[in-house]
Amino acid sequence: MQASTLAIYLMPPVVAGGYGFSSLQLAFFTMTAWIGILGAQAYGYLFNDAIPLWVARRRGGVWRPEYRLANTLLPGLLLPIGLGIYGAGLQLHLHIMVLALASFLIWFAALLALPVCYNYIVECFLRTPVEASVALNSYRIAFGLMSVFIITQWQMAVGVGWMWGMGAFFVLAVDVLMVLVIFKGHSVRKLTVHISDRIAATEDGERIIGEKEDGAP
């Protein structure tokens, strides 16, 4: 939603509440997204496997797909902060660098969380990974398009600041659900067997860190 509405907020003249950006300036501003993407790629390369393996080692070396979701804790904290700063910056017409910081946080956090969630879902359905990916992409595209159609009425109802602020609170609510999945997802996944024992295929319970490795100096 942030990318699709960028021109609406930055290109109108200052007297109209915008920032008077030209097309070239708007293009340069999108570099904040590229920096966020590159930062997320670097962070993911370094930690997306290391953190779940560390959690597995702390839990006795037995693998649970939910351990991957430990990587969502950082983006779950940064994303609402970025959304809140972005909304406040637009509402109070703060310096453009405030919006640039918020844009970086939004993209960095979103691109950290999205691959982790995809990986977790696919890992929960190892025999049907393509079907799981298609379903996830369908939901993502549908909700993304839906937000563009409702954003005008949403902003008119609560104001631009609270529109993005509500987004921040929605993310915090999802964070609570994510914590529940991290701790109780293993039990919830057992219910899938009652639907179909064919699709309930995971690497859950496999020992990925042996006793010798655990006891090695």
C-alpha positions as CSV (number, residue, x, y, z in Angstrom):
1,M,0.0,0.0,0.0
2,Q,2.9,2.3,0.7
3,A,4.3,1.9,-2.7
4,S,1.0,2.3,-4.6
5,T,0.1,5.6,-2.8
6,L,3.6,7.2,-2.8
7,A,2.8,9.7,-5.6
8,I,-0.5,10.7,-3.9
9,Y,1.4,12.1,-0.9
10,L,4.6,13.4,-2.4
11,M,3.8,14.9,-5.7
12,P,1.0,17.4,-4.9
13,P,2.3,21.0,-4.2
14,V,3.2,22.1,-0.7
15,V,0.2,24.4,-0.5
16,A,-2.0,21.4,-1.2
17,G,-0.4,19.4,1.6
18,G,2.1,17.5,-0.5
19,Y,5.9,17.8,-0.9
20,G,6.0,19.1,-4.5
21,F,8.1,16.2,-5.8
22,S,8.9,15.9,-9.5
23,S,8.8,12.5,-11.2
24,L,12.6,12.3,-10.9
25,Q,12.5,13.1,-7.2
26,L,9.8,10.5,-6.6
27,A,12.0,8.0,-8.4
28,F,14.9,8.9,-6.1
29,F,12.7,8.5,-3.0
30,T,11.9,4.9,-4.0
31,M,15.6,4.2,-3.4
32,T,14.6,3.9,0.2
33,A,12.7,0.7,-0.8
34,W,15.7,-0.6,-2.6
35,I,17.9,0.0,0.4
36,G,15.4,-1.7,2.6
37,I,15.2,-4.7,0.2
38,L,19.0,-5.1,0.1
39,G,19.2,-4.8,3.8
40,A,16.6,-7.5,4.3
41,Q,18.4,-9.7,1.8
42,A,21.7,-9.3,3.7
43,Y,20.1,-9.9,7.1
44,G,18.2,-12.9,5.8
45,Y,21.4,-14.4,4.3
46,L,23.1,-14.1,7.7
47,F,20.3,-15.0,10.1
48,N,17.3,-16.7,8.5
49,D,18.9,-20.1,9.1
50,A,21.2,-19.3,12.0
51,I,18.4,-18.2,14.4
52,P,16.1,-21.2,13.9
53,L,19.1,-23.5,14.3
54,W,20.1,-21.7,17.5
55,V,16.5,-22.1,18.8
56,A,16.5,-25.8,17.9
57,R,19.9,-26.3,19.6
58,R,18.4,-24.6,22.7
59,R,15.4,-26.9,22.5
60,G,17.4,-30.2,22.4
61,G,18.2,-30.4,18.8
62,V,14.8,-31.5,17.6
63,W,13.3,-29.5,14.7
64,R,9.9,-27.7,14.7
65,P,8.9,-25.6,11.7
66,E,7.7,-22.9,14.1
67,Y,11.3,-22.2,15.0
68,R,11.6,-20.4,11.7
69,L,9.0,-17.9,12.9
70,A,11.6,-16.6,15.5
71,N,12.9,-14.5,12.6
72,T,9.6,-12.5,12.5
73,L,10.2,-11.0,16.0
74,L,12.5,-8.2,14.6
75,P,10.3,-7.2,11.7
76,G,7.2,-7.5,13.9
77,L,8.8,-4.8,16.0
78,L,10.1,-2.6,13.2
79,L,7.1,-2.7,10.9
80,P,4.6,-1.0,13.3
81,I,7.3,1.6,14.2
82,G,7.8,2.4,10.5
83,L,4.1,2.6,9.8
84,G,3.6,4.9,12.8
85,I,6.4,7.2,11.8
86,Y,5.1,7.3,8.2
87,G,1.6,8.2,9.3
88,A,2.8,10.9,11.7
89,G,5.2,12.3,9.1
90,L,2.3,12.7,6.6
91,Q,-0.1,14.0,9.2
92,L,2.3,16.6,10.6
93,H,4.1,17.2,7.2
94,L,7.4,16.4,8.7
95,H,10.7,16.6,6.9
96,I,11.0,14.2,3.9
97,M,13.9,12.4,5.6
98,V,11.4,11.3,8.3
99,L,9.3,9.7,5.6
100,A,12.5,8.2,4.0
101,L,13.4,6.6,7.4
102,A,9.8,5.2,7.8
103,S,9.8,3.9,4.2
104,F,13.1,2.1,4.8
105,L,11.8,0.5,8.0
106,I,8.5,-0.6,6.3
107,W,10.3,-2.2,3.3
108,F,13.1,-3.7,5.5
109,A,10.6,-5.3,7.9
110,A,8.1,-6.4,5.3
111,L,10.8,-8.1,3.2
112,L,12.2,-9.8,6.4
113,A,8.9,-11.2,7.5
114,L,7.4,-12.3,4.1
115,P,10.0,-15.0,3.1
116,V,10.0,-16.4,6.6
117,C,6.2,-16.8,6.6
118,Y,6.2,-18.3,3.1
119,N,9.0,-20.7,4.1
120,Y,7.0,-21.8,7.2
121,I,3.8,-22.5,5.3
122,V,5.6,-24.5,2.6
123,E,7.5,-26.4,5.3
124,C,4.1,-27.3,6.9
125,F,3.0,-28.8,3.5
126,L,6.0,-30.6,2.1
127,R,4.0,-32.8,-0.3
128,T,2.1,-29.8,-1.7
129,P,4.5,-26.9,-1.8
130,V,3.3,-25.5,-5.1
131,E,-0.3,-25.4,-4.0
132,A,0.6,-23.7,-0.7
133,S,2.7,-21.1,-2.6
134,V,-0.2,-20.4,-5.0
135,A,-2.7,-20.0,-2.2
136,L,-0.3,-17.6,-0.4
137,N,0.3,-15.5,-3.5
138,S,-3.4,-15.3,-4.2
139,Y,-4.1,-14.0,-0.8
140,R,-1.3,-11.5,-1.0
141,I,-2.3,-10.1,-4.3
142,A,-6.0,-10.0,-3.4
143,F,-5.5,-8.1,-0.1
144,G,-2.9,-5.8,-1.9
145,L,-5.5,-4.8,-4.6
146,M,-8.2,-4.5,-2.0
147,S,-6.3,-1.9,0.0
148,V,-6.0,0.4,-3.0
149,F,-9.8,0.4,-3.4
150,I,-10.6,1.2,0.2
151,I,-7.7,3.6,1.0
152,T,-9.6,6.8,0.0
153,Q,-12.6,6.1,2.2
154,W,-10.4,4.9,5.0
155,Q,-8.3,8.1,5.0
156,M,-11.4,10.3,4.8
157,A,-12.9,8.5,7.8
158,V,-9.9,8.6,10.2
159,G,-7.3,10.9,8.7
160,V,-4.0,10.0,7.1
161,G,-2.2,9.7,10.4
162,W,-4.6,7.3,12.0
163,M,-4.9,5.3,8.8
164,W,-1.3,4.4,8.9
165,G,-1.5,4.2,12.7
166,M,-4.3,1.7,12.5
167,G,-2.1,-0.3,10.2
168,A,0.6,-0.3,12.9
169,F,-1.8,-1.6,15.5
170,F,-3.1,-4.3,13.1
171,V,0.5,-5.5,12.8
172,L,0.9,-5.6,16.6
173,A,-2.3,-7.7,16.7
174,V,-0.7,-10.1,14.2
175,D,2.4,-10.1,16.3
176,V,0.4,-11.5,19.2
177,L,-1.0,-14.2,16.9
178,M,2.5,-15.0,15.7
179,V,3.7,-15.5,19.2
180,L,0.8,-17.9,19.8
181,V,1.8,-19.8,16.6
182,I,5.4,-20.0,17.7
183,F,4.5,-21.6,21.0
184,K,1.3,-23.5,20.0
185,G,1.6,-24.1,16.3
186,H,2.9,-27.6,16.8
187,S,-0.3,-28.5,18.6
188,V,-2.5,-26.7,16.0
189,R,-0.8,-28.5,13.1
190,K,-1.8,-31.9,14.6
191,L,-5.4,-31.0,13.7
192,T,-4.5,-31.1,10.0
193,V,-4.3,-34.9,10.3
194,H,-8.1,-34.9,10.9
195,I,-8.6,-33.2,7.5
196,S,-6.0,-35.1,5.5
197,D,-3.1,-37.2,6.6
198,R,-1.6,-36.8,3.1
199,I,-1.1,-33.0,3.3
200,A,0.1,-33.1,6.9
201,A,3.7,-33.8,6.0
202,T,6.5,-31.9,7.8
203,E,10.0,-32.5,9.1
204,D,8.6,-32.0,12.6
205,G,10.4,-33.9,15.3
206,E,13.5,-34.8,13.3
207,R,16.8,-34.5,15.1
208,I,18.9,-32.0,13.2
209,I,21.6,-31.6,15.9
210,G,23.1,-34.8,17.2
211,E,24.1,-35.6,20.7
212,K,27.8,-35.6,19.8
213,E,27.5,-32.1,18.3
214,D,25.6,-30.9,21.3
215,G,28.3,-32.1,23.6
216,A,31.3,-31.0,21.5
217,P,33.5,-28.4,23.1
